[in-house]
Amino acid sequence: MFSYAIGVDLGGTNLRIAAVDEGGKLLSKIALGTNVKLGREHVIDDLCRATKAMTEEMRDKFQGTAELRGIGVGVPGLIDIESGRLVESPNLPGWSDFDVKGEIEGRLGTAVILENDANVAALGEQWLGAGRNAESMCMYTLGTGVGGGLILDGKLWRGWNGMAGEIGHCNVYPDGHPCKCGSRGCLEQYASATAVVRMAREAVVSGAATELSKLAGNSDQEFDSRVIYEFAMKGDQVAKSVFERVGRALGLAIGNMVNAINFPVFVIGGGASNAWDAFAPALFDELRRRSYIYADTTAEDGTGIAGRKRTTVVTRALLGGEGGLYGAARLAMQGQTAPGK
Ligand SMILES: [Zn+2]
């Protein structure tokens, strides 16, 4: 029997729902805004109404011959996988300790799998994106913070209590900038969009940034990572050095992961990954210094030593904002509900 799954991307701004078949083909998609201000009841109402409409659409379209395999929901924030509660989410204020899974299941009468948005994005990239030819991969999502996901043998690796993949809090500088997680010098403090802006502002305060300081002082213009990237690509030395720090931090972090797990593929996504051209040279340089395993596989012309070894691939994500939608559907299709299973 033909089957499909529904993926939901429940973000702080966007609420998107997609029906996807087993081969990854998009059957239907609905994009709504997340009316966070109207409260969680309202948002859950919107979500359930649209999901019901989609299952009815599928039933009509395939005249009852399509089987719904499940519904996967990706949300930003910390989730208790066992209970399906959203422990906390900076993007969904007022949702702390809310039983999102139970609430949706109660209204739809169907089993729902709730998962962290960065984890489902990783699963989506492994299924249909940059990692589609690899069974295992690691993804870094560079946004306001740095999220991530680990896929082992085609399945999301959640760790023993569902907290695996918090690779934005891997340490790159022991005495570095304080992080909200309580540590210092986490990758997130050097490779997120927030970190790019902070490092540029630090350069402005120190007097090192001349062109950037004009921009930072102009209240009419946004001083964000995209603008700083444009400065770097125009040759501004300070903006270039900011992205070099991003690349070095990523190279350090990925080098440790190559040495520990030896993933064949590393995918870098999220909004700040658009600055790839500015940070990638430093990333690869640092990665070669920090991981002899990586350096060994990229020796000579990059094709591996005499064909004995395959090259570790570090590349950009391909699905953009769609990765989470596809990954949520994939998770529901796999029926992967408990940590480590
Ligand atoms: Zn941290």
Boltz pocket constraint, residues with backbone or C-beta under 6 A from the ligand:
constraints:
  - pocket:
      binder: B
      contacts: [[A, 168], [A, 169], [A, 179], [A, 180], [A, 181], [A, 182], [A, 183], [A, 184], [A, 186], [A, 188]]
      max_distance: 6.0
